[in-house]
Amino acid sequence: MNRKMLGDLMQQAQALQGKMAKMQEEAAKKTIETSAGGGMVSVVINGKQQVLAIRLDPEIVKSGDVEMLQDLVLAAVNEAIRKSQAMVSEEMKGLGLQIPGLLGGE
């Protein structure tokens, strides 16, 4: 590989890195909300898979059924993560980036 090709490759890598950083920054600003148990538990997550909020209907807490509450929270969080990964994967495709196995990509 000659110097020019190497230099071009380095520039492309830097440009790609910049696009990825911008995409990650934008993803952190986007949120996804999911729910479980007919809305008894809802979760808000951002594109960086950070849980921002968990909301519980007071009735589910009053029921005292801790096991069911745990299951609903788990289901809502997992669904939010799945949707967030799918959102980021779609954005990566828009940048021309498809990396198998990364962020839920195929």
C-alpha positions as CSV (number, residue, x, y, z in Angstrom):
1,M,0.0,0.0,0.0
2,N,1.5,3.3,-1.0
3,R,1.6,6.5,1.2
4,K,-1.3,8.2,-0.7
5,M,-3.6,5.2,-0.3
6,L,-2.6,4.9,3.4
7,G,-3.3,8.7,3.8
8,D,-6.7,8.4,2.1
9,L,-7.6,5.4,4.3
10,M,-6.6,7.4,7.4
11,Q,-8.8,10.3,6.3
12,Q,-11.7,8.0,5.7
13,A,-11.3,6.4,9.1
14,Q,-11.2,9.8,10.8
15,A,-14.3,11.0,8.9
16,L,-16.1,7.8,9.9
17,Q,-15.0,8.3,13.5
18,G,-16.4,11.8,13.4
19,K,-19.7,10.5,12.0
20,M,-19.9,7.8,14.7
21,A,-19.3,10.4,17.5
22,K,-22.0,12.7,16.1
23,M,-24.4,9.8,15.8
24,Q,-23.8,8.7,19.4
25,E,-24.3,12.3,20.6
26,E,-27.6,12.5,18.7
27,A,-28.7,9.1,20.0
28,A,-28.1,10.2,23.6
29,K,-30.7,12.9,23.0
30,K,-33.4,10.6,21.6
31,T,-35.6,8.6,23.9
32,I,-37.8,5.5,23.7
33,E,-40.6,4.8,26.0
34,T,-42.0,1.3,26.5
35,S,-44.5,-0.2,29.0
36,A,-45.5,-3.6,30.3
37,G,-48.6,-4.9,32.1
38,G,-51.0,-2.7,30.2
39,G,-49.1,0.4,31.2
40,M,-48.6,-0.5,34.9
41,V,-44.8,-0.1,34.4
42,S,-43.2,2.2,31.9
43,V,-39.5,2.8,31.1
44,V,-37.8,5.7,29.3
45,I,-34.4,5.0,27.8
46,N,-32.1,6.9,25.5
47,G,-30.1,5.8,22.4
48,K,-27.1,5.1,24.6
49,Q,-29.2,2.5,26.4
50,Q,-29.3,4.5,29.6
51,V,-32.5,4.1,31.6
52,L,-33.8,7.7,32.3
53,A,-37.0,6.9,34.1
54,I,-39.1,4.0,35.5
55,R,-42.7,4.8,36.3
56,L,-44.9,2.5,38.3
57,D,-48.7,2.7,38.6
58,P,-49.5,3.1,42.3
59,E,-52.0,0.2,42.0
60,I,-49.2,-2.3,41.1
61,V,-47.3,-1.2,44.2
62,K,-50.3,-1.5,46.4
63,S,-50.9,-5.0,45.2
64,G,-47.9,-6.2,47.1
65,D,-47.1,-8.7,44.3
66,V,-43.3,-8.0,44.3
67,E,-42.6,-10.9,41.9
68,M,-45.0,-9.6,39.3
69,L,-43.7,-6.1,39.6
70,Q,-40.1,-7.3,39.1
71,D,-41.2,-9.3,36.0
72,L,-43.0,-6.2,34.6
73,V,-40.0,-3.9,35.2
74,L,-37.7,-6.5,33.6
75,A,-39.9,-6.8,30.6
76,A,-40.3,-3.1,30.1
77,V,-36.5,-2.4,30.4
78,N,-35.6,-5.3,28.0
79,E,-38.1,-4.0,25.4
80,A,-36.8,-0.5,25.7
81,I,-33.2,-1.7,25.2
82,R,-34.3,-3.7,22.2
83,K,-36.0,-0.7,20.6
84,S,-33.1,1.6,21.4
85,Q,-30.7,-0.8,19.8
86,A,-32.9,-1.1,16.7
87,M,-33.1,2.8,16.5
88,V,-29.3,3.1,16.7
89,S,-28.9,0.3,14.2
90,E,-31.1,2.0,11.7
91,E,-29.2,5.3,12.1
92,M,-26.0,3.4,11.5
93,K,-27.4,2.0,8.3
94,G,-28.2,5.5,7.3
95,L,-24.5,6.4,7.6
96,G,-23.6,3.3,5.6
97,L,-22.5,1.4,8.6
98,Q,-23.6,-2.2,9.0
99,I,-21.6,-4.1,11.5
100,P,-23.0,-7.6,12.3
101,G,-23.7,-8.2,15.9
102,L,-23.2,-4.6,17.0
103,L,-26.1,-2.9,18.7
104,G,-28.5,-5.5,17.6
105,G,-27.4,-5.4,14.0
106,E,-27.8,-8.6,12.0
